[in-house]
Amino acid sequence: MTLPLDAATVLQALELELEHEPVDAEQVVDGSPTTGVAALTEVDDWEVGVWEITPGTVTDVEVEEVFIVLRGHATLTREDGTQSELVPGVVGRLDDGEETTWVVHETLRKIYIA
């Protein structure tokens, strides 16, 4: 499988206007974060897209995903207590069913493969 993550795709993901919606109140721990998402393409059974979240703290139950942070800053805490600082260039992986907490310090945008 060849993924279309060339410079043009990254540039498209950075510049893409996303419509934001409030995060479900049951997931919000602090603030009034919103999220925006857009699928860019599909490769085999995988979706490649862009996702963004504004500052605040939210909890989530994840799907299987690999991602690359394009901009922003967040702290991701996994259910086992380990933390990851998410800044531009960081590559991460989320496991299906994993419970996470996202503390978003600066609007975070990532390309995901899920």
N, C-alpha and C positions, 0 to 999 in steps of 0.2 A: 504494500500500500504506500503510495506517495501522497503526503499531505501538502496542500497548497499554502504553506506558510512562508512564502517568499516576501520580499520587501514590499511589493504592491499590496499584498493581503494585509500585512501589518499596518501600512499607511492607511488603507481603507478602514481598518478596525479603529485606528486612532481618530480618524476624522468623521466617522459615521455618527450622524445625529440619532440619538436614541430617545424614544418616548419613555418617560419614567412613570412608575406607579408606586404608591406607598407600599412598604413592606407590611404584610399581614400583622395586625396588632399583637397576635399571640406570639410572634417571633421577636418583637421589639423589646429590648431590655432597656435601651436608653436612646433618646433623641427621636428624630422623625425621618429615618432614612427612607430613600426611594431607590428602586432598581429599574434598569433598562436592559433589554436584551434583544439581540437580533442574530438569526442564523445567517451565516455567510455561504455555506455550501455543505454538501454531504459527500462523504468518501466511504464507500462500502456501507457498513451499518453505523458509521460514526457521524455525528453532527459537529461541524466547526462553526463557532460563532463568537460573538463579542458580548460581554456582560459588564455592567457597571453598577456600583452602589455608592450612594452619598454617605457622608459621615453619620455615625451613630453606632449602636451596638445591637446585633441581632444573633439569634440562634438559628440553626438550620439542620436538616437531615439531608445528607448529600447523596448524589448519584455518582457513579463511576466517572471520573473526569481527570484529565491532565490539563493544566493551564499554564499560561505565561502572562505575568503581570506586565502591562504596557505603561501604566502610570498610576500615581497615587501611593497611598501607604495605609496598611492595615496590619493588625495583629490577629492571627488565626490561632485559636486554641482548640485542640482536639479533645475528645472525651477522655483520653488518658492523661490529660494535663499538659502535654507538650505544646509548645508555642512556636510559631513561625512568623517572622517579620516579612511581610509581603511588600516589596518595593519593585520598581521597574527592573525587568530582567530575571526575576525569580521564576523558576519553574516549579510547579507543585503538582501533587496528586491527591485526589480525594477518593475515598472508598465508598462504595454503595452502602447506604444505611448508616454511615458514620455521623455522629452528632458533633456539631462544631459551634463555636461562638466566634463571630467576626466583630472586632472593634475597629471601625473604620475611622482613621485619623484625618485622611484626605481622600476625596473621591477616588475610588479604585476602579480601574478598567483592566480587563483581562481578555485574552483570547482563550477559548476553551475548546477541548475536544472531548465530547461525551457521547 
